Amino acid sequence: MAGFHLRFVGSKELPKSLSDFDVEQSFKLSSGDIAAIRERFRTDRRLGAAVQLVVLRATGRVLDRATYLPRSLLRSLCHSLVLGETAIASLKTIYERRATLYDHQKWARDTAGISDADDAVLAELAIALAELSNTAVSVDDLVQAAERWLFDRRYLLPSDRVLRDLARESFASTEALAMAGIKKEIPASVRKNMVSAVFSPRRGRTGGTMLEWLKTPPGKHSPTTLSEVSEKITYLKTLEVDKWPLSHISTARMRAYAQAVANRPPFDTRRLSDDTQMLEVICFLRVTLLDLTDTLMYLTGRRVNDLYRHASGRVLSKQARTAVEYRQQRDEMRLIIHAEGSTSDEKIEALKKLIPNDEPIAAIGHSALVRQSLIDDTTKVTSLLNVFSDLEIKGDAAQRPLKQVMALRELDAKGIKELPADFDVSIVDPVWHEMLNVKDRSKAFAALKAATMMAVRHGFRSSRLWVDHSWDYRNREDLLIPPAQWKKDRLRLISALSLNADPEKFLTRLYAHLEAGLQALSESVEAGEVSIDDSGLVHLP
């Protein structure tokens, strides 16, 4: 995304509603500019030269005679040059002779230090666009990138047609490479079966094609929505969408292809050429799988929170009832202890009957009671864990969350309903150990499920667990450029993005901007335009 100060780069005309703030930030004459204009031009020629200079610096283009000039810009320039305000609407009024226009344009280029982009520069630009086209969504994106690339290097922007031709060539080349990669990595039979499957009619009352079903957005947070999202993920995995190697297609480009399919009826997608249809549908299926996986993780996260909240609510209600029972028990104990005519032995026997020795010791902490409540709600916990059964959850093998997932899946695969006595409880958080070691092994197995549910939730949130076919919950290493590719293309990428490979040079430029900003702030404080109180807050009148 371009910076705020680059918002006018490439503009062929200025907005009629150009604000005073925009003029101040992007079209302001410096004292040096004013002196140069007064020295070079007579009074009736100064306004035209000033317009050419400030617009060239802001847009990278020169203005023709028919360009509209906003009133706010003219007012600011006339005030800076100490000229009477004018009501002209375009440069045509100023330049009656084309020779004067060309003279002002040449002077503006020389003063701004902007040179023409020759064939060598355009060839270098084509190389940069080839790198940037991997992440460009459209040809328009590449055109804007080309304008910023030339502007940063102080070259005069050529016509839109020249830049658009270069952008189209780079965009088409990258698209051809993407299609070639798909044909190389995905067998023809798989591609053919995939296309016939997604355009086939869907069984059931709703009708339509499988493609239309996949395009339907998920509903509200509910078990039904969770089940439908899980069903779609299972269907896409039967097409082996999760196994397609599409790393050669950038995320931005893949989303653009997917959006194109989502925005048009299936019939129109069916009418595309075979290669274009194949590329867009494959990207659509892959993006849909990743989006659905994120939706599934979001819904399951909310479901876990719901279960925990309901368990906490039950605990609070139980604690309220228990407080009443304790109060009643305390009153009974008081009557027994202070009863007249009873011996000490009789009082002790009465207290033993009131508080049996074999009564289990209840948990005291709120969190412990909530964990116990989750164990009692094992049906809903098991149903939620079944949602993750089709996901290939990965993570660090040494971490507890993945160990719990693998252990639980192994027990479920064997059809075990009770937790084995020799189960290694060290893979579970210690707060669950007491519940895993109870004599009732069915209850211990329910405790393992509840502990695994909470561990999976925390594991995904802390990035200790991940799923490959996801945007937000995949391995963090996959978000970075592969080391081999980065080592090979590092300098070219830095050049294409107009960055600096030397951190010292970058910091020097950053410090210069910071120093200028602090100096401007200091001047504003001295002039009374800004005030800073004792707590460091900035106030504007």
C-alpha positions in Angstrom: 0.0 0.0 0.0 1.4 3.4 -1.0 2.1 6.0 1.7 -0.2 8.9 2.3 2.2 11.3 0.7 2.1 9.2 -2.5 -1.7 9.4 -3.0 -1.4 11.7 -6.0 1.3 9.8 -7.9 0.2 9.0 -11.4 -2.9 11.3 -11.4 -3.7 12.9 -14.8 -6.0 15.5 -13.3 -6.5 17.0 -9.9 -9.7 16.6 -7.9 -12.0 19.6 -7.9 -12.5 19.2 -4.1 -8.8 19.5 -3.3 -8.7 20.4 0.3 -6.4 23.0 1.9 -4.8 20.2 3.9 -3.9 18.4 0.6 -2.5 21.6 -0.8 -0.4 22.2 2.3 1.0 18.6 2.3 1.6 18.0 -1.4 1.5 21.2 -3.4 3.3 23.7 -1.3 6.1 26.0 -2.6 9.3 26.2 -0.6 11.2 29.5 -0.1 13.8 28.2 -2.6 11.1 27.5 -5.1 9.7 31.0 -4.8 13.1 32.6 -5.2 13.8 30.5 -8.3 10.5 31.4 -9.9 10.9 35.1 -9.2 14.4 35.1 -10.7 13.5 33.1 -13.8 10.0 34.4 -14.8 8.3 37.7 -15.0 5.2 38.4 -13.0 2.6 37.2 -15.5 4.4 33.9 -16.1 5.1 32.9 -12.5 1.7 31.3 -11.7 2.0 28.8 -14.6 5.5 27.8 -13.7 4.6 27.3 -10.1 1.6 25.1 -11.0 3.8 22.9 -13.3 6.4 22.5 -10.5 4.2 21.6 -7.6 2.0 19.2 -9.7 5.1 17.5 -11.2 6.5 16.9 -7.8 3.2 15.5 -6.5 2.1 13.4 -9.5 5.2 12.7 -11.5 3.4 13.9 -14.6 3.3 17.3 -16.4 0.0 19.0 -17.0 -1.4 19.7 -20.4 -3.3 22.9 -21.4 -6.8 21.6 -20.6 -6.2 20.4 -17.1 -8.6 21.7 -14.5 -7.0 23.7 -11.6 -8.7 23.6 -8.2 -9.4 26.9 -6.6 -7.7 25.9 -3.4 -4.4 25.3 -5.3 -4.5 28.6 -7.1 -5.3 30.5 -4.0 -2.3 28.9 -2.2 0.1 29.6 -5.0 -1.0 33.2 -5.5 -0.6 33.8 -1.8 2.9 32.3 -1.8 4.0 34.3 -4.9 2.2 37.5 -3.7 0.0 37.6 -6.7 -3.6 38.7 -7.0 -6.1 35.8 -6.8 -7.3 34.6 -10.2 -10.5 32.8 -11.2 -9.0 30.8 -14.1 -10.2 27.2 -14.3 -7.5 25.6 -16.5 -4.0 26.1 -17.8 -5.5 27.0 -21.2 -6.2 30.5 -19.9 -2.5 30.9 -18.9 -0.8 29.4 -21.9 -1.9 31.1 -25.0 1.3 30.0 -26.7 2.4 26.3 -26.6 6.0 27.4 -26.6 5.5 28.9 -23.1 3.9 25.7 -21.9 6.8 23.6 -23.1 9.3 26.0 -21.6 7.6 25.9 -18.2 7.5 22.1 -18.3 11.2 21.8 -19.1 12.0 24.2 -16.3 9.9 22.3 -13.9 11.6 19.0 -14.8 15.1 20.5 -14.4 14.2 22.2 -11.1 12.6 19.0 -9.7 15.5 16.9 -10.9 13.2 14.6 -12.9 14.5 13.0 -16.1 12.8 11.1 -18.9 12.4 7.3 -18.7 14.4 5.9 -21.7 14.4 2.4 -23.0 17.0 1.2 -20.5 14.9 2.5 -17.6 11.8 0.8 -19.0 13.7 -2.5 -19.4 14.7 -2.2 -15.7 11.1 -1.4 -14.9 9.9 -4.6 -16.7 12.2 -6.7 -14.5 10.8 -5.1 -11.4 7.2 -5.7 -12.6 8.1 -9.3 -13.2 8.9 -9.6 -9.5 5.9 -7.6 -8.3 3.4 -9.4 -10.6 3.5 -12.4 -8.3 1.6 -10.5 -5.6 -0.4 -8.2 -7.9 -4.2 -8.8 -8.0 -4.8 -7.1 -11.3 -3.1 -5.2 -14.1 -4.2 -1.9 -12.5 -2.2 -2.9 -9.4 0.9 -3.3 -11.6 0.3 0.0 -13.3 0.2 1.8 -9.9 3.3 -0.1 -8.8 5.1 1.0 -12.0 4.1 4.6 -11.4 5.5 4.5 -7.8 8.7 2.7 -9.0 9.4 5.5 -11.5 8.4 8.2 -9.1 10.7 7.0 -6.4 13.6 7.1 -8.9 12.7 10.6 -10.1 11.7 9.6 -13.6 8.9 11.4 -15.6 6.0 9.0 -15.8 5.2 8.0 -19.5 1.8 7.7 -20.9 -0.7 5.2 -19.3 -0.6 3.1 -22.4 3.2 2.5 -22.1 2.9 1.4 -18.5 -0.2 -0.6 -19.1 1.4 -2.6 -21.9 4.4 -3.5 -19.6 2.0 -4.4 -16.8 -0.2 -6.6 -19.1 2.9 -8.5 -20.3 4.2 -9.1 -16.8 0.7 -10.1 -15.5 0.2 -12.5 -18.4 3.6 -14.0 -18.0 3.0 -14.7 -14.3 -0.4 -16.2 -15.1 1.1 -18.5 -17.7 3.7 -19.7 -15.1 0.9 -20.4 -12.6 -1.0 -22.4 -15.1 2.2 -24.3 -16.1 2.9 -25.1 -12.5 -0.7 -26.5 -12.0 -0.3 -28.7 -15.1 3.0 -30.0 -13.8 2.0 -30.6 -10.2 -1.6 -31.8 -10.6 -2.2 -34.8 -13.0 -4.6 -34.3 -15.8 -7.0 -37.0 -14.6 -7.3 -35.2 -11.2 -8.0 -31.9 -12.8 -10.6 -33.4 -15.1 -12.4 -35.2 -12.2 -12.3 -32.0 -10.1 -14.0 -29.9 -12.8 -16.7 -32.5 -13.4 -17.3 -32.9 -9.7 -17.7 -29.2 -8.8 -20.1 -28.6 -11.7 -22.1 -31.7 -11.0 -25.6 -31.3 -9.4 -25.9 -31.7 -5.7 -28.2 -34.2 -4.2 -30.8 -33.2 -1.8 -33.7 -30.8 -1.5 -31.7 -27.6 -2.1 -30.5 -28.7 -5.5 -28.0 -26.6 -7.5 -24.4 -27.5 -8.3 -21.6 -28.4 -5.9 -19.9 -25.1 -6.8 -23.0 -23.2 -5.8 -23.1 -25.1 -2.5 -19.4 -24.3 -1.8 -20.1 -20.6 -2.6 -22.8 -20.4 0.1 -21.5 -18.5 3.1 -21.7 -20.1 6.5 -24.7 -19.3 8.7 -24.8 -18.1 12.3 -22.9 -19.6 15.2 -24.7 -22.9 15.8 -24.1 -26.7 15.8 -25.8 -26.9 12.4 -23.4 -24.4 10.9 -20.5 -26.2 12.5 -21.7 -29.5 10.9 -22.2 -27.9 7.5 -18.7 -26.3 7.5 -17.2 -29.6 8.5 -19.1 -31.4 5.7 -17.7 -28.9 3.1 -14.2 -29.4 4.4 -14.6 -33.2 4.1 -15.8 -32.9 0.6 -12.9 -30.7 -0.5 -10.5 -33.1 1.1 -12.0 -35.9 -0.9 -11.0 -33.9 -4.0 -7.5 -33.8 -2.5 -7.6 -30.0 -2.5 -5.4 -29.9 0.7 -2.7 -31.8 -1.1 -2.4 -29.6 -4.2 1.1 -27.9 -4.3 0.1 -24.3 -5.1 3.0 -22.5 -3.4 4.0 -21.0 -6.7 0.8 -18.9 -6.8 0.8 -16.0 -4.3 -1.9 -15.5 -1.8 -3.1 -12.2 -3.3 -3.3 -13.7 -6.8 -5.0 -16.8 -5.6 -7.7 -14.8 -3.7 -8.3 -12.7 -6.9 -8.9 -15.8 -9.0 -11.2 -17.2 -6.3 -13.1 -14.0 -6.0 -13.7 -14.0 -9.8 -15.4 -17.4 -9.5 -17.4 -16.4 -6.5 -18.7 -13.2 -8.2 -20.1 -14.8 -11.3 -22.7 -17.5 -11.9 -21.4 -21.1 -12.5 -22.6 -20.9 -16.1 -20.3 -18.0 -16.9 -17.4 -19.8 -15.3 -18.2 -22.9 -17.4 -17.9 -20.7 -20.6 -14.3 -19.7 -19.9 -11.4 -21.3 -21.8 -10.2 -24.6 -20.4 -6.9 -23.1 -19.0 -8.5 -20.0 -17.4 -11.4 -22.1 -16.0 -9.0 -24.6 -14.6 -6.8 -22.0 -13.0 -9.6 -20.0 -11.4 -11.6 -23.1 -10.2 -8.5 -24.6 -8.6 -7.7 -21.4 -6.8 -11.3 -21.0 -5.7 -11.4 -24.5 -4.2 -8.1 -24.0 -2.4 -9.1 -20.6 -1.0 -12.5 -22.0 0.0 -10.8 -24.8 1.9 -8.6 -22.4 3.8 -11.4 -20.0 4.5 -13.7 -22.8 5.7 -10.9 -24.2 8.0 -10.5 -20.8 9.6 -14.3 -20.6 10.0 -14.3 -24.0 11.6 -11.6 -23.0 14.0 -13.5 -19.8 14.9 -16.8 -21.7 15.4 -15.2 -24.4 17.5 -13.4 -21.8 19.6 -16.8 -20.1 20.3 -18.2 -23.5 21.1 -15.5 -24.2 23.6 -16.1 -20.9 25.2 -19.8 -21.7 25.3 -19.2 -25.0 27.0 -16.8 -23.4 29.5 -19.3 -20.5 30.2 -22.2 -22.9 30.8 -20.0 -25.1 33.0 -19.0 -22.0 35.0 -22.7 -21.0 35.3 -23.6 -24.5 36.6 -20.7 -24.2 39.1 -22.0 -20.8 40.4 -25.5 -22.2 40.8 -24.1 -25.3 42.6 -21.9 -23.1 44.8 -25.0 -21.1 45.8 -26.9 -24.2 46.7 -23.9 -25.6 48.5 -23.6 -22.4 50.6 -27.2 -22.9 51.8 -26.4 -26.6 52.6 -23.3 -25.6 54.5 -25.4 -23.0 56.4 -27.9 -25.7 57.4 -25.2 -28.2 58.3 -23.5 -25.5 60.5 -26.8 -24.9 62.3 -27.2 -28.7 62.9 -23.7 -28.9 64.2 -24.3 -26.0 66.6 -27.4 -27.6 68.0 -25.5 -30.9 68.5 -22.5 -29.3 70.2 -24.6 -27.1 72.6 -27.3 -29.7 73.3 -27.8 -30.1 77.1 -28.0 -33.5 78.6 -25.7 -35.2 76.0 -22.3 -36.6 76.8 -19.2 -35.9 74.7 -19.3 -39.3 73.2 -22.9 -38.9 72.2 -22.1 -35.6 70.5 -19.1 -37.1 68.7 -21.3 -39.9 67.4 -23.9 -37.5 66.2 -21.3 -35.4 64.4 -19.9 -38.5 62.7 -23.4 -39.3 61.4 -23.8 -35.8 60.1 -20.4 -35.8 58.4 -19.6 -39.4 57.2 -15.9 -40.3 56.9 -16.4 -41.8 53.4 -17.8 -38.6 51.9 -15.6 -37.4 49.0 -13.6 -34.2 49.5 -15.1 -31.6 47.2 -12.9 -29.3 45.1 -12.7 -25.8 46.5 -11.4 -23.6 43.6 -13.7 -22.3 41.0 -11.5 -23.5 38.1 -11.4 -27.0 39.5 -15.1 -27.1 39.8 -15.5 -25.9 36.2 -13.1 -28.7 35.0 -15.3 -31.2 36.9 -18.4 -29.8 35.3 -16.8 -30.2 31.8 -16.2 -33.8 32.6 -19.8 -34.3 33.5 -20.7 -32.7 30.1 -18.7 -35.4 28.2 -21.3 -35.9 25.4 -21.0 -32.3 24.1 -17.2 -32.4 24.6 -16.9 -35.6 22.5 -19.2 -34.1 19.8 -16.9 -31.1 19.6 -13.7 -33.2 19.4 -15.2 -35.2 16.6 -15.2 -32.0 14.5 -11.4 -32.1 14.6 -11.2 -35.7 13.6 -10.8 -34.9 9.9 -8.2 -32.2 10.4 -4.6 -33.2 10.2 -3.4 -31.3 13.3 0.3 -30.7 13.4 2.7 -29.2 15.9 5.8 -29.7 18.0 6.0 -33.3 19.0 7.6 -32.4 22.3 4.7 -30.2 23.3 1.8 -31.5 25.4 -1.1 -30.4 23.1 0.0 -32.6 20.2 0.8 -35.5 22.5 -2.8 -35.4 23.9 -4.3 -35.2 20.4 -2.3 -38.2 19.2 -3.0 -40.2 22.4 -6.7 -39.6 22.3 -6.9 -40.5 18.6 -5.0 -43.7 19.3 -7.4 -44.7 22.0 -10.5 -43.9 19.9 -9.0 -45.9 17.0 -8.8 -49.0 19.3 -12.4 -48.4 20.5 -11.4 -48.0 24.1 -14.0 -46.5 26.4 -12.0 -46.4 29.6 -8.7 -44.8 30.3 -6.0 -47.5 30.8 -4.5 -47.7 34.2 -1.0 -47.3 32.9 -1.8 -44.1 30.9 1.0 -41.6 31.0 -0.7 -38.6 32.6 2.5 -36.5 32.3 1.4 -35.4 28.8 -1.6 -33.6 30.3 -1.5 -30.4 32.3 -0.9 -31.2 36.0 -4.3 -29.5 37.0 -6.0 -32.5 35.4 -3.9 -35.2 37.1 -6.2 -35.8 40.0 -9.2 -36.4 37.7 -7.2 -38.7 35.5 -6.2 -40.9 38.4 -9.7 -41.5 39.8 -10.8 -45.1 40.2 -13.7 -44.7 37.7 -11.7 -45.1 34.5 -14.7 -44.0 32.3 -14.7 -40.7 34.2 -11.0 -40.5 33.8 -11.4 -41.0 30.0 -14.0 -38.1 30.0 -11.4 -36.0 31.9 -8.8 -36.7 29.1 -11.3 -35.6 26.5 -12.1 -32.3 28.3 -8.4 -31.7 28.9 -7.6 -32.3 25.2 -10.4 -30.0 24.1 -9.0 -27.2 26.2 -5.4 -28.0 25.1 -6.3 -27.9 21.4 -8.0 -24.5 21.9 -5.0 -23.1 23.7 -2.6 -24.8 21.3 -4.1 -23.1 18.2 -4.2 -19.7 19.9 -0.6 -19.9 20.9 0.6 -21.3 17.5 1.8 -24.5 19.1 -0.7 -26.4 16.9 -1.5 -25.7 13.3 -3.3 -27.0 10.2 -1.6 -26.8 6.8 -4.8 -25.8 4.9 -5.6 -22.6 6.9 -4.9 -18.9 6.6 -4.7 -18.0 10.3 -3.9 -21.3 11.9 -1.0 -22.6 9.8 2.6 -22.9 10.6 4.2 -19.5 11.1 7.2 -20.6 8.9 4.8 -21.0 6.0 4.0 -17.3 6.1 7.6 -16.4 5.2 9.5 -16.6 1.9 11.4 -19.9 1.8 15.0 -19.4 2.8 16.4 -20.7 -0.5 14.2 -18.4 -2.5 14.9 -15.4 -0.2 18.6 -15.9 -0.6 18.3 -16.0 -4.4 15.8 -13.2 -5.0 16.5 -10.9 -2.0 18.2 -8.1 -3.8 15.7 -8.1 -6.7 12.7 -8.0 -4.3 14.3 -5.2 -2.4 14.9 -3.2 -5.6 11.4 -3.9 -6.9 9.8 -2.6 -3.7 12.0 0.5 -3.7 13.6 -0.5 -0.4 17.2 -0.2 0.8 19.3 -3.3 1.6 21.6 -1.3 3.9 19.9 -0.8 7.3 22.2 2.2 8.1 21.0 4.1 5.1 17.4 3.3 5.9 17.9 4.5 9.5 19.7 7.6 8.3 16.7 8.6 6.2 14.3 7.7 9.0 16.2 9.8 11.5 16.1 12.7 9.0 12.3 12.5 8.7 12.1 12.2 12.5 14.3 15.3 13.0 12.3 17.3 10.5 9.1 16.3 12.2 10.3 17.2 15.7 11.6 20.5 14.4 8.2 21.3 12.8 6.5 20.3 16.1 8.9 22.6 18.1 8.1 25.5 15.8 4.3 24.9 16.1 4.6 24.9 19.9 6.5 28.2 19.9 4.0 29.7 17.5 1.1 28.6 19.7 -0.4 26.4 17.1 0.1 23.3 19.3 0.4 22.9 23.1 1.8 20.0 25.1 0.6 19.6 28.7 2.6 18.2 31.7 1.3 14.7 31.0 2.6 14.8 27.4 -0.8 15.1 25.7 -0.9 17.2 22.6 -3.7 19.8 22.2 -4.8 21.6 19.1 -6.7 24.9 19.4 
